[in-house]
Amino acid sequence: MTEEERESNDITEKQIEEIAKGLPEFGRFGKELETIGILPIPNKMRNFSAWKLFIFWAMASASATTPLIGDLLYNMGLKWAIVAMFLGLALGIAPTWLFSEMGRQMPLTALVVARKTFGYGTAQALSVLYTVINVGWFALNNAVGAEILSSITHSSIYIWYVAMGVIQILLVLFGAKWLEYFYRFTSPILIASYAVLAYYLVTTYHVNWGALFAGSPNPFTLNWGNAVGLVLAFGMLSWAYKTTTTSRFGKPYDGFSWSYGLATPLGIFLPILLMGILGYAGQHYAGNWNIAALSYGVAPAWVIAASLGASLAIIHTNAMNLYPSTIDLLVAVDPLIKRREGFKARLLQPTTTAALGIAAVLTSIFILSYVNDFLNLVGDAIFPLTFILIFDWYLRLRGRVNMKEFYDVPRSAADHVKLGAVVSFIVGIALIYALPEIAPTIFNYVPALYVGPLIGGLLYAAMIKARK
């Protein structure tokens, strides 16, 4: 790490005050409500260890919706579904690692960095798009959580749409600091709840794991490209750009670290693997991947308690959908906000959280009918940005751009739309659809959802080298 990079990594209160001129004030309204918004995180708030990041992302990934991957990969058989999950890990670990470390190298969110890559105005437009996607993820998980609680209590699902939404909104109002506390101290409850549900599933439905593994189809007849793409859209690459919202609270970067590098991707992957297996077994033996909402007849109280505990998975994951969507929207509206002082400025982040939470609760009523279309949208919109930002940060921006430049609103149209990044982004999306048509045999085994955006990123990297 160069001395220049080390200095840019050392964020002082004075630097932030300078950057904050003309922006809403930062801090904590009412001492604990997070109001720092999109400003860089000062050193005194950067205390997340690698272990905290691992727990954070394991709990965020361990949603009650996560077992759905077992149903989405059901036609592969359990053995090959697990192989597809590990292939997703192999492809997703490097970009997720690199993205997460960006937040420690300079404590900014990804879409603030995107202002220098895509142009200020384009980054605003992308921020609106990703706000919508995060609201969709929130709605999807809220719908599953409402289904679980409605099934357990034999009450109206609409009550639980609202009740779950209110709890999640209140939690996110307190920001990353309290989210980390909540994840860390409730993680044993979630693990115990799913262990109980897994035990009850196995003993009640007489799950035969040997038979599940033995019944796998011929791997050469399977669509591996689609399967691995689904795993990536469900896991690491759909989360990747969001990781900077938490890693910016990590201890300042001071060189290569295995623990910090692996914490986020492995935290995301482990629940997908374990809960995906449970979802597969639930679908096979009970006809329902959602093992927390199975009809067990007259179940013991401890099983009902475990199903209630599983609802924590919804709160865990949705907090990390609503929190980034708040930050994304603040990136989009930031230059439109006139300077406000004191109370009104400090309410900006909390009111944005509340408004988006309400919109997500309303969306949850119909989102389950469009889950496959939604996952495709996630891959189309997020994967190209992921690769382009990684290449731009590590080849061009890191250690070479003053932090204040990310917040200065440019006057030149060329600084609002960077054609190289925009063209590469469009190419990445177009290739997702074109590659399977051009080479259907190859992309039956290779995920176009990954290769297309990677080629778009490499095109952008070539442009960087050409300019140099």
MARZABA-108870 format. One record per residue (C-alpha): residue in one letter; x, y, z. Coordinates in Angstrom, 3 decimals. Each point is the difference from the previous one (the first is absolute). Layout:
BEGIN
node type A, c1 X, c2 Y, c3 Z
...
end
This chain:
BEGIN
node type M, c1 0.000, c2 0.000, c3 0.000
node type T, c1 1.533, c2 3.336, c3 -1.043
node type E, c1 0.335, c2 2.991, c3 2.334
node type E, c1 -2.472, c2 1.907, c3 -2.198
node type E, c1 -2.561, c2 -2.785, c3 0.319
node type R, c1 0.576, c2 -0.188, c3 3.751
node type E, c1 -0.678, c2 3.716, c3 0.379
node type S, c1 -3.183, c2 -0.158, c3 -2.101
node type N, c1 -1.111, c2 -2.906, c3 2.190
node type D, c1 0.438, c2 2.012, c3 3.193
node type I, c1 -3.322, c2 1.826, c3 0.243
node type T, c1 -0.122, c2 2.833, c3 2.518
node type E, c1 -2.940, c2 2.007, c3 1.276
node type K, c1 1.506, c2 3.121, c3 -1.586
node type Q, c1 0.057, c2 -1.609, c3 -3.463
node type I, c1 -3.620, c2 -1.053, c3 0.324
node type E, c1 -1.054, c2 3.446, c3 1.147
node type E, c1 1.638, c2 1.429, c3 -3.139
node type I, c1 -1.761, c2 -2.525, c3 -2.237
node type A, c1 -3.293, c2 0.580, c3 1.803
node type K, c1 -0.152, c2 3.662, c3 -0.977
node type G, c1 -3.153, c2 0.352, c3 -2.050
node type L, c1 -1.205, c2 -3.460, c3 1.043
node type P, c1 -2.414, c2 -0.952, c3 2.784
node type E, c1 1.702, c2 -0.252, c3 3.385
node type F, c1 1.147, c2 -3.378, c3 1.237
node type G, c1 0.010, c2 -1.579, c3 3.407
node type R, c1 -2.589, c2 -1.749, c3 2.125
node type F, c1 -3.290, c2 1.729, c3 0.632
node type G, c1 -1.306, c2 -0.957, c3 3.402
node type K, c1 3.482, c2 -1.462, c3 0.702
node type E, c1 -0.666, c2 -3.341, c3 -1.700
node type L, c1 -2.009, c2 0.500, c3 -3.218
node type E, c1 2.550, c2 -0.172, c3 -2.788
node type T, c1 0.048, c2 3.149, c3 -2.092
node type I, c1 3.443, c2 -0.085, c3 -1.620
node type G, c1 -1.579, c2 -0.885, c3 -3.341
node type I, c1 2.510, c2 -0.233, c3 -2.861
node type L, c1 2.850, c2 1.868, c3 1.653
node type P, c1 3.290, c2 -1.854, c3 0.582
node type I, c1 0.227, c2 -1.786, c3 3.343
node type P, c1 2.389, c2 1.644, c3 2.527
node type N, c1 2.683, c2 -2.163, c3 1.595
node type K, c1 -1.684, c2 -0.023, c3 3.408
node type M, c1 -2.977, c2 -1.868, c3 -1.533
node type R, c1 2.121, c2 -2.517, c3 -1.948
node type N, c1 0.229, c2 -2.918, c3 2.410
node type F, c1 -1.541, c2 -3.030, c3 -1.735
node type S, c1 2.349, c2 -2.982, c3 0.237
node type A, c1 0.146, c2 -2.786, c3 -2.611
node type W, c1 -2.037, c2 -2.221, c3 2.326
node type K, c1 -2.701, c2 2.671, c3 0.334
node type L, c1 -0.196, c2 0.308, c3 -3.799
node type F, c1 -0.291, c2 -3.789, c3 -0.316
node type I, c1 -2.878, c2 -0.146, c3 2.509
node type F, c1 -1.621, c2 3.042, c3 -1.611
node type W, c1 -0.084, c2 -1.528, c3 -3.468
node type A, c1 -0.781, c2 -3.542, c3 1.143
node type M, c1 -3.089, c2 1.312, c3 1.765
node type A, c1 -0.904, c2 2.268, c3 -2.921
node type S, c1 0.272, c2 -2.972, c3 -2.381
node type A, c1 -1.870, c2 -2.390, c3 2.320
node type S, c1 -3.466, c2 1.086, c3 -1.005
node type A, c1 -3.141, c2 -2.085, c3 0.309
node type T, c1 -0.029, c2 0.401, c3 -3.803
node type T, c1 3.455, c2 -1.575, c3 -0.377
node type P, c1 -1.297, c2 -3.628, c3 -0.018
node type L, c1 -1.790, c2 0.970, c3 -3.236
node type I, c1 3.288, c2 -0.675, c3 -1.825
node type G, c1 -0.588, c2 -3.689, c3 0.783
node type D, c1 -3.288, c2 0.184, c3 -1.894
node type L, c1 1.462, c2 2.034, c3 -2.895
node type L, c1 2.703, c2 -2.670, c3 -0.458
node type Y, c1 -2.308, c2 -2.917, c3 0.759
node type N, c1 0.075, c2 -1.513, c3 -3.492
node type M, c1 3.778, c2 -0.495, c3 0.325
node type G, c1 -0.214, c2 -2.452, c3 2.861
node type L, c1 1.619, c2 0.784, c3 3.356
node type K, c1 3.530, c2 -1.078, c3 -0.916
node type W, c1 0.255, c2 2.204, c3 -3.073
node type A, c1 -1.857, c2 2.866, c3 1.703
node type I, c1 2.775, c2 0.062, c3 2.621
node type V, c1 2.619, c2 -0.051, c3 -2.775
node type A, c1 -1.762, c2 2.989, c3 -1.619
node type M, c1 0.147, c2 1.855, c3 3.317
node type F, c1 3.749, c2 -0.579, c3 0.310
node type L, c1 0.521, c2 1.086, c3 -3.604
node type G, c1 -1.836, c2 3.198, c3 0.916
node type L, c1 2.429, c2 0.440, c3 2.902
node type A, c1 2.991, c2 -0.546, c3 -2.287
node type L, c1 -1.190, c2 2.673, c3 -2.443
node type G, c1 -1.309, c2 2.465, c3 2.567
node type I, c1 2.660, c2 -0.028, c3 2.698
node type A, c1 2.549, c2 2.276, c3 -1.717
node type P, c1 -2.331, c2 2.857, c3 -1.052
node type T, c1 -1.765, c2 -0.039, c3 3.385
node type W, c1 3.357, c2 0.044, c3 1.801
node type L, c1 1.318, c2 2.895, c3 -2.099
node type F, c1 -3.201, c2 2.001, c3 0.363
node type S, c1 -0.140, c2 -0.428, c3 3.752
node type E, c1 3.609, c2 1.148, c3 0.363
node type M, c1 -0.798, c2 3.184, c3 -1.963
node type G, c1 -2.026, c2 1.202, c3 2.975
node type R, c1 2.960, c2 -0.365, c3 2.338
node type Q, c1 2.441, c2 1.596, c3 -2.437
node type M, c1 -2.193, c2 3.110, c3 -0.180
node type P, c1 -3.139, c2 0.029, c3 2.205
node type L, c1 -2.518, c2 0.881, c3 -2.703
node type T, c1 -2.964, c2 -1.900, c3 -1.389
node type A, c1 0.293, c2 -1.508, c3 -3.475
node type L, c1 -2.342, c2 2.410, c3 -1.726
node type V, c1 1.915, c2 3.008, c3 1.302
node type V, c1 3.103, c2 -1.536, c3 -1.611
node type A, c1 -2.075, c2 -0.565, c3 -3.154
node type R, c1 -0.221, c2 3.769, c3 -0.442
node type K, c1 3.602, c2 0.000, c3 -1.238
node type T, c1 -0.480, c2 -3.149, c3 -2.089
node type F, c1 -3.375, c2 0.527, c3 -1.703
node type G, c1 -0.323, c2 3.739, c3 0.453
node type Y, c1 -1.842, c2 1.885, c3 2.701
node type G, c1 -3.399, c2 0.094, c3 -1.701
node type T, c1 0.182, c2 -3.622, c3 -1.161
node type A, c1 0.856, c2 -1.108, c3 3.540
node type Q, c1 -3.135, c2 1.793, c3 1.176
node type A, c1 -2.117, c2 -1.924, c3 -2.531
node type L, c1 1.597, c2 -3.307, c3 1.006
node type S, c1 -0.661, c2 0.840, c3 3.643
node type V, c1 -3.722, c2 0.295, c3 -0.748
node type L, c1 0.072, c2 -3.351, c3 -1.836
node type Y, c1 1.756, c2 -1.793, c3 2.884
node type T, c1 -2.339, c2 1.598, c3 2.506
node type V, c1 -2.860, c2 -1.701, c3 -1.871
node type I, c1 1.863, c2 -3.337, c3 -0.013
node type N, c1 0.699, c2 0.158, c3 3.737
node type V, c1 -3.639, c2 0.835, c3 0.668
node type G, c1 -0.837, c2 -3.115, c3 -2.055
node type W, c1 2.293, c2 -2.185, c3 2.129
node type F, c1 -1.592, c2 1.446, c3 3.151
node type A, c1 -3.465, c2 -0.740, c3 -1.353
node type L, c1 0.933, c2 -3.561, c3 -0.987
node type N, c1 1.321, c2 -0.831, c3 3.455
node type N, c1 -2.838, c2 1.808, c3 1.756
node type A, c1 -2.501, c2 -2.085, c3 -1.969
node type V, c1 1.674, c2 -3.267, c3 1.069
node type G, c1 0.165, c2 1.120, c3 3.629
node type A, c1 -3.689, c2 0.940, c3 -0.032
node type E, c1 -0.815, c2 -3.418, c3 -1.478
node type I, c1 1.878, c2 -1.750, c3 2.835
node type L, c1 -1.643, c2 1.991, c3 2.786
node type S, c1 -3.446, c2 -0.203, c3 -1.579
node type S, c1 0.358, c2 -3.778, c3 -0.292
node type I, c1 1.112, c2 -0.392, c3 3.616
node type T, c1 -2.633, c2 2.270, c3 1.528
node type H, c1 -2.851, c2 -0.788, c3 -2.439
node type S, c1 -0.570, c2 3.723, c3 -0.448
node type S, c1 -0.231, c2 2.405, c3 -2.922
node type I, c1 3.208, c2 0.303, c3 -1.989
node type Y, c1 -0.619, c2 3.742, c3 -0.441
node type I, c1 0.464, c2 0.580, c3 3.727
node type W, c1 3.468, c2 -1.472, c3 -0.238
node type Y, c1 0.925, c2 1.947, c3 -3.134
node type V, c1 -0.407, c2 3.138, c3 2.085
node type A, c1 1.322, c2 -1.290, c3 3.338
node type M, c1 3.230, c2 -1.397, c3 -1.499
node type G, c1 0.484, c2 3.148, c3 -2.048
node type V, c1 -0.315, c2 2.287, c3 3.027
node type I, c1 2.539, c2 -2.008, c3 2.013
node type Q, c1 2.518, c2 0.063, c3 -2.846
node type I, c1 -0.413, c2 3.725, c3 -0.630
node type L, c1 0.564, c2 0.799, c3 3.676
node type L, c1 3.166, c2 -2.108, c3 0.082
node type V, c1 1.521, c2 1.620, c3 -3.087
node type L, c1 -0.620, c2 3.478, c3 1.402
node type F, c1 2.832, c2 -0.668, c3 2.454
node type G, c1 2.481, c2 -0.805, c3 -2.759
node type A, c1 3.018, c2 -2.268, c3 -0.372
node type K, c1 1.172, c2 0.199, c3 3.614
node type W, c1 -3.203, c2 -1.424, c3 1.446
node type L, c1 -0.549, c2 -2.363, c3 -2.907
node type E, c1 3.337, c2 -1.608, c3 0.822
node type Y, c1 -1.004, c2 -0.347, c3 3.667
node type F, c1 -3.334, c2 -1.496, c3 -0.991
node type Y, c1 1.569, c2 -2.506, c3 -2.388
node type R, c1 2.682, c2 -1.088, c3 2.430
node type F, c1 -2.261, c2 -0.582, c3 2.996
node type T, c1 -2.940, c2 -1.571, c3 -1.843
node type S, c1 2.067, c2 -2.314, c3 -2.216
node type P, c1 -0.047, c2 -2.859, c3 2.593
node type I, c1 -3.813, c2 0.171, c3 0.081
node type L, c1 -0.210, c2 -0.239, c3 -3.789
node type I, c1 2.464, c2 -2.903, c3 -0.197
node type A, c1 -1.829, c2 -1.883, c3 2.770
node type S, c1 -3.381, c2 0.615, c3 -1.661
node type Y, c1 1.079, c2 -1.448, c3 -3.340
node type A, c1 1.728, c2 -2.914, c3 1.722
node type V, c1 -3.308, c2 -0.870, c3 1.710
node type L, c1 -1.960, c2 0.379, c3 -3.254
node type A, c1 2.515, c2 -2.180, c3 -1.841
node type Y, c1 -0.237, c2 -2.683, c3 2.701
node type Y, c1 -3.803, c2 0.057, c3 -0.079
node type L, c1 -0.069, c2 -0.154, c3 -3.809
node type V, c1 2.360, c2 -2.992, c3 -0.058
node type T, c1 -1.813, c2 -1.956, c3 2.732
node type T, c1 -3.571, c2 0.833, c3 -1.061
node type Y, c1 0.411, c2 -0.644, c3 -3.726
node type H, c1 2.670, c2 -2.712, c3 0.405
node type V, c1 2.490, c2 1.771, c3 -2.232
node type N, c1 2.402, c2 -2.469, c3 -1.622
node type W, c1 3.076, c2 1.985, c3 -0.996
node type G, c1 1.572, c2 -2.960, c3 -1.749
node type A, c1 -3.028, c2 -0.329, c3 -2.285
node type L, c1 0.075, c2 3.749, c3 -0.740
node type F, c1 3.625, c2 -0.153, c3 -1.105
node type A, c1 -0.492, c2 -3.249, c3 -1.931
node type G, c1 -2.833, c2 1.430, c3 -2.089
node type S, c1 2.083, c2 2.575, c3 -1.864
node type P, c1 -0.482, c2 0.242, c3 -3.799
node type N, c1 2.688, c2 -0.175, c3 -2.670
node type P, c1 2.071, c2 3.210, c3 0.449
node type F, c1 0.506, c2 0.394, c3 -3.767
node type T, c1 -3.739, c2 0.502, c3 -0.494
node type L, c1 -0.216, c2 2.908, c3 2.437
node type N, c1 0.094, c2 3.720, c3 -0.708
node type W, c1 3.024, c2 0.907, c3 2.118
node type G, c1 0.227, c2 3.542, c3 -1.309
node type N, c1 -3.476, c2 0.855, c3 1.215
node type A, c1 0.484, c2 -1.789, c3 3.333
node type V, c1 3.288, c2 1.713, c3 0.904
node type G, c1 -1.420, c2 3.337, c3 -1.162
node type L, c1 -2.915, c2 -0.453, c3 2.406
node type V, c1 2.397, c2 -0.718, c3 2.862
node type L, c1 1.977, c2 3.149, c3 -0.796
node type A, c1 -3.177, c2 2.102, c3 -0.274
node type F, c1 -1.219, c2 -1.432, c3 3.289
node type G, c1 3.324, c2 0.416, c3 1.735
node type M, c1 3.350, c2 1.677, c3 -0.279
node type L, c1 -0.317, c2 2.080, c3 -3.151
node type S, c1 -3.418, c2 1.371, c3 0.909
node type W, c1 1.430, c2 1.056, c3 3.378
node type A, c1 3.444, c2 1.098, c3 -1.242
node type Y, c1 -0.570, c2 3.689, c3 -0.638
node type K, c1 -1.866, c2 0.305, c3 3.327
node type T, c1 2.970, c2 -1.266, c3 1.990
node type T, c1 1.635, c2 3.428, c3 0.081
node type T, c1 -2.903, c2 1.283, c3 2.113
node type T, c1 1.361, c2 -2.121, c3 2.865
node type S, c1 3.710, c2 -0.391, c3 -0.816
node type R, c1 0.348, c2 3.805, c3 0.149
node type F, c1 -0.531, c2 -0.501, c3 3.758
node type G, c1 2.858, c2 -2.556, c3 0.020
node type K, c1 3.404, c2 0.755, c3 1.459
node type P, c1 2.013, c2 2.163, c3 -2.423
node type Y, c1 1.767, c2 -1.974, c3 -2.723
node type D, c1 3.664, c2 -0.655, c3 0.684
node type G, c1 0.947, c2 -2.557, c3 -2.621
node type F, c1 -1.117, c2 -3.474, c3 -1.079
node type S, c1 -2.019, c2 -1.984, c3 2.565
node type W, c1 -1.336, c2 -3.527, c3 -0.446
node type S, c1 -2.448, c2 0.420, c3 2.879
node type Y, c1 -1.580, c2 3.210, c3 -1.307
node type G, c1 0.096, c2 -1.202, c3 -3.595
node type L, c1 -1.818, c2 -3.287, c3 0.653
node type A, c1 -2.369, c2 1.247, c3 2.693
node type T, c1 -2.650, c2 1.434, c3 -2.306
node type P, c1 -0.128, c2 -2.592, c3 -2.856
node type L, c1 0.081, c2 -2.989, c3 2.365
node type G, c1 -2.555, c2 1.649, c3 2.268
node type I, c1 -2.358, c2 0.328, c3 -2.973
node type F, c1 0.654, c2 -3.507, c3 -1.369
node type L, c1 -0.322, c2 -2.192, c3 3.111
node type P, c1 -3.743, c2 0.639, c3 0.585
node type I, c1 -0.731, c2 -0.523, c3 -3.707
node type L, c1 1.633, c2 -3.424, c3 0.143
node type L, c1 -1.565, c2 -1.224, c3 3.253
node type M, c1 -3.452, c2 1.522, c3 -0.423
node type G, c1 -0.088, c2 -0.960, c3 -3.674
node type I, c1 0.431, c2 -3.654, c3 1.020
node type L, c1 -2.844, c2 0.323, c3 2.510
node type G, c1 -2.203, c2 1.682, c3 -2.601
node type Y, c1 0.668, c2 -2.843, c3 -2.427
node type A, c1 -0.923, c2 -2.624, c3 2.616
node type G, c1 -3.156, c2 1.917, c3 0.968
node type Q, c1 -1.094, c2 0.204, c3 -3.615
node type H, c1 0.684, c2 -3.695, c3 -0.609
node type Y, c1 -1.669, c2 -1.429, c3 3.103
node type A, c1 -2.606, c2 2.591, c3 0.981
node type G, c1 -0.654, c2 1.818, c3 -3.281
node type N, c1 1.128, c2 3.317, c3 1.501
node type W, c1 3.500, c2 1.480, c3 0.007
node type N, c1 -0.986, c2 2.371, c3 2.830
node type I, c1 0.643, c2 -2.339, c3 2.925
node type A, c1 -1.088, c2 2.618, c3 2.532
node type A, c1 -3.519, c2 0.034, c3 -1.479
node type L, c1 -0.616, c2 -3.742, c3 -0.473
node type S, c1 -3.261, c2 -1.527, c3 1.141
node type Y, c1 1.077, c2 -2.424, c3 2.697
node type G, c1 -3.449, c2 -0.591, c3 1.443
node type V, c1 0.062, c2 0.375, c3 3.792
node type A, c1 3.604, c2 1.049, c3 0.508
node type P, c1 1.708, c2 0.227, c3 3.408
node type A, c1 0.378, c2 3.450, c3 1.487
node type W, c1 3.758, c2 -0.084, c3 -0.477
node type V, c1 -0.454, c2 -0.416, c3 -3.772
node type I, c1 -2.416, c2 2.944, c3 -0.126
node type A, c1 2.537, c2 2.012, c3 2.004
node type A, c1 2.682, c2 -0.946, c3 -2.543
node type S, c1 -2.204, c2 1.182, c3 -2.860
node type L, c1 -0.443, c2 3.309, c3 1.788
node type G, c1 3.765, c2 0.165, c3 0.503
node type A, c1 0.465, c2 -0.533, c3 -3.727
node type S, c1 -1.800, c2 3.284, c3 -0.583
node type L, c1 3.211, c2 1.628, c3 1.229
node type A, c1 1.453, c2 -1.048, c3 -3.355
node type I, c1 -2.400, c2 2.375, c3 -1.714
node type I, c1 0.975, c2 2.894, c3 2.257
node type H, c1 3.712, c2 -0.746, c3 -0.454
node type T, c1 -0.108, c2 -0.027, c3 -3.771
node type N, c1 -2.478, c2 2.783, c3 -0.504
node type A, c1 2.007, c2 2.364, c3 2.141
node type M, c1 2.786, c2 -0.393, c3 -2.565
node type N, c1 -2.430, c2 0.665, c3 -2.828
node type L, c1 -1.594, c2 3.089, c3 1.514
node type Y, c1 3.254, c2 1.476, c3 1.334
node type P, c1 1.816, c2 0.001, c3 -3.392
node type S, c1 -3.145, c2 1.201, c3 -1.786
node type T, c1 -0.055, c2 3.012, c3 2.327
node type I, c1 3.641, c2 0.758, c3 -0.763
node type D, c1 -0.561, c2 -0.502, c3 -3.743
node type L, c1 -2.911, c2 2.420, c3 -0.066
node type L, c1 2.008, c2 2.565, c3 1.973
node type V, c1 2.711, c2 -0.235, c3 -2.690
node type A, c1 -2.652, c2 0.716, c3 -2.629
node type V, c1 -1.618, c2 2.979, c3 1.708
node type D, c1 3.089, c2 1.454, c3 1.681
node type P, c1 0.745, c2 2.723, c3 -2.598
node type L, c1 -3.668, c2 1.008, c3 -0.101
node type I, c1 -0.135, c2 0.771, c3 3.713
node type K, c1 0.511, c2 3.569, c3 1.042
node type R, c1 2.111, c2 0.648, c3 3.053
node type R, c1 -2.019, c2 -0.592, c3 3.151
node type E, c1 1.144, c2 0.488, c3 3.548
node type G, c1 -0.480, c2 -1.948, c3 3.198
node type F, c1 -3.190, c2 -1.928, c3 0.556
node type K, c1 -1.294, c2 -0.163, c3 -3.590
node type A, c1 3.373, c2 -1.138, c3 -1.373
node type R, c1 0.380, c2 -2.715, c3 2.589
node type L, c1 -3.430, c2 -1.411, c3 -0.804
node type L, c1 0.855, c2 -0.598, c3 -3.671
node type Q, c1 1.343, c2 -3.551, c3 0.377
node type P, c1 -2.690, c2 -1.177, c3 2.470
node type T, c1 -2.885, c2 1.369, c3 -2.098
node type T, c1 1.434, c2 -1.613, c3 -3.149
node type T, c1 0.178, c2 -3.335, c3 1.832
node type A, c1 -3.622, c2 0.277, c3 1.131
node type A, c1 -1.312, c2 0.947, c3 -3.457
node type L, c1 1.825, c2 -2.839, c3 -1.760
node type G, c1 -1.073, c2 -2.486, c3 2.670
node type I, c1 -3.660, c2 0.868, c3 -0.534
node type A, c1 0.390, c2 -0.372, c3 -3.783
node type A, c1 1.656, c2 -3.406, c3 0.486
node type V, c1 -2.786, c2 -1.259, c3 2.267
node type L, c1 -2.556, c2 0.843, c3 -2.691
node type T, c1 2.134, c2 -1.721, c3 -2.669
node type S, c1 0.232, c2 -3.200, c3 2.084
node type I, c1 -3.674, c2 -0.744, c3 -0.647
node type F, c1 0.664, c2 -1.114, c3 -3.604
node type I, c1 3.791, c2 -0.539, c3 -0.318
node type L, c1 -0.040, c2 -3.807, c3 0.435
node type S, c1 -1.797, c2 -0.381, c3 -3.329
node type Y, c1 2.966, c2 1.546, c3 -1.814
node type V, c1 2.996, c2 -1.483, c3 1.836
node type N, c1 1.793, c2 -1.435, c3 -3.076
node type D, c1 -0.443, c2 3.204, c3 -2.011
node type F, c1 1.260, c2 1.978, c3 2.976
node type L, c1 3.149, c2 -2.129, c3 0.363
node type N, c1 0.754, c2 0.483, c3 -3.708
node type L, c1 -0.350, c2 3.764, c3 0.440
node type V, c1 2.458, c2 -0.155, c3 2.901
node type G, c1 2.636, c2 -1.673, c3 -2.162
node type D, c1 -0.566, c2 2.274, c3 -2.995
node type A, c1 0.254, c2 3.201, c3 2.006
node type I, c1 2.599, c2 -0.753, c3 2.662
node type F, c1 2.607, c2 -2.355, c3 -1.483
node type P, c1 1.313, c2 2.378, c3 -2.715
node type L, c1 0.391, c2 2.799, c3 2.552
node type T, c1 1.878, c2 -2.339, c3 2.335
node type F, c1 2.767, c2 -0.850, c3 -2.471
node type I, c1 0.334, c2 3.505, c3 -1.442
node type L, c1 0.365, c2 1.581, c3 3.440
node type I, c1 2.551, c2 -2.599, c3 1.101
node type F, c1 2.195, c2 0.581, c3 -3.053
node type D, c1 -0.300, c2 3.785, c3 0.267
node type W, c1 0.797, c2 0.086, c3 3.707
node type Y, c1 3.035, c2 -2.265, c3 -0.076
node type L, c1 1.432, c2 1.176, c3 -3.348
node type R, c1 -0.753, c2 3.730, c3 0.064
node type L, c1 -1.601, c2 1.551, c3 3.079
node type R, c1 1.560, c2 -1.532, c3 3.110
node type G, c1 2.532, c2 2.347, c3 1.559
node type R, c1 -0.305, c2 2.495, c3 -2.861
node type V, c1 -3.226, c2 1.891, c3 0.746
node type N, c1 -0.543, c2 2.376, c3 2.880
node type M, c1 -3.023, c2 -1.033, c3 2.024
node type K, c1 -1.637, c2 3.408, c3 -0.354
node type E, c1 -0.162, c2 -0.455, c3 -3.791
node type F, c1 -2.667, c2 -2.681, c3 0.417
node type Y, c1 -2.333, c2 2.639, c3 1.457
node type D, c1 0.655, c2 2.972, c3 -2.280
node type V, c1 -2.879, c2 0.470, c3 -2.467
node type P, c1 1.607, c2 0.458, c3 -3.444
node type R, c1 -1.085, c2 2.629, c3 -2.500
node type S, c1 1.163, c2 -1.817, c3 -3.119
node type A, c1 -2.452, c2 -2.358, c3 -1.723
node type A, c1 2.902, c2 -2.387, c3 -0.649
node type D, c1 0.450, c2 -0.375, c3 3.764
node type H, c1 -3.641, c2 -0.980, c3 0.417
node type V, c1 0.089, c2 -2.752, c3 -2.639
node type K, c1 3.237, c2 -1.960, c3 -0.481
node type L, c1 -0.564, c2 -1.722, c3 -3.321
node type G, c1 2.646, c2 -2.690, c3 0.468
node type A, c1 -1.667, c2 -1.377, c3 3.130
node type V, c1 -3.516, c2 0.403, c3 -1.378
node type V, c1 0.866, c2 -1.835, c3 -3.234
node type S, c1 1.723, c2 -2.795, c3 1.949
node type F, c1 -3.056, c2 -0.280, c3 2.270
node type I, c1 -2.342, c2 -0.310, c3 -2.995
node type V, c1 2.320, c2 -2.542, c3 -1.656
node type G, c1 0.024, c2 -2.067, c3 3.201
node type I, c1 -3.804, c2 -0.102, c3 0.116
node type A, c1 -0.347, c2 -0.715, c3 -3.729
node type L, c1 2.430, c2 -2.929, c3 0.217
node type I, c1 -2.060, c2 -1.626, c3 2.744
node type Y, c1 -2.677, c2 -0.577, c3 -2.643
node type A, c1 2.172, c2 -0.280, c3 -3.115
node type L, c1 2.551, c2 -2.587, c3 1.150
node type P, c1 -2.493, c2 -2.877, c3 0.467
node type E, c1 -1.303, c2 0.710, c3 -3.503
node type I, c1 3.489, c2 0.176, c3 -1.530
node type A, c1 1.403, c2 -3.085, c3 1.739
node type P, c1 -2.869, c2 -1.937, c3 1.623
node type T, c1 2.068, c2 -3.125, c3 0.681
node type I, c1 2.729, c2 1.885, c3 1.867
node type F, c1 -2.429, c2 2.115, c3 2.023
node type N, c1 -1.992, c2 -3.021, c3 0.980
node type Y, c1 2.988, c2 -0.678, c3 2.283
node type V, c1 1.319, c2 3.527, c3 0.613
node type P, c1 -2.122, c2 2.789, c3 1.555
node type A, c1 -0.546, c2 2.803, c3 -2.504
node type L, c1 -1.234, c2 2.024, c3 2.981
node type Y, c1 3.628, c2 0.057, c3 1.159
node type V, c1 1.999, c2 -0.137, c3 -3.229
node type G, c1 -1.884, c2 2.830, c3 -1.740
node type P, c1 0.563, c2 2.552, c3 2.797
node type L, c1 3.617, c2 -1.185, c3 0.386
node type I, c1 0.638, c2 0.687, c3 -3.701
node type G, c1 -1.607, c2 3.428, c3 0.453
node type G, c1 2.386, c2 0.620, c3 2.909
node type L, c1 3.011, c2 -1.166, c3 -2.004
node type L, c1 -1.032, c2 2.319, c3 -2.835
node type Y, c1 0.022, c2 2.881, c3 2.461
node type A, c1 3.400, c2 -1.099, c3 1.355
node type A, c1 1.347, c2 0.030, c3 -3.567
node type M, c1 -1.295, c2 3.565, c3 -0.399
node type I, c1 1.840, c2 1.019, c3 3.174
node type K, c1 3.247, c2 -1.484, c3 -1.299
node type A, c1 -0.505, c2 1.654, c3 -3.383
node type R, c1 -0.478, c2 3.414, c3 1.606
node type K, c1 3.159, c2 -0.456, c3 2.036
end
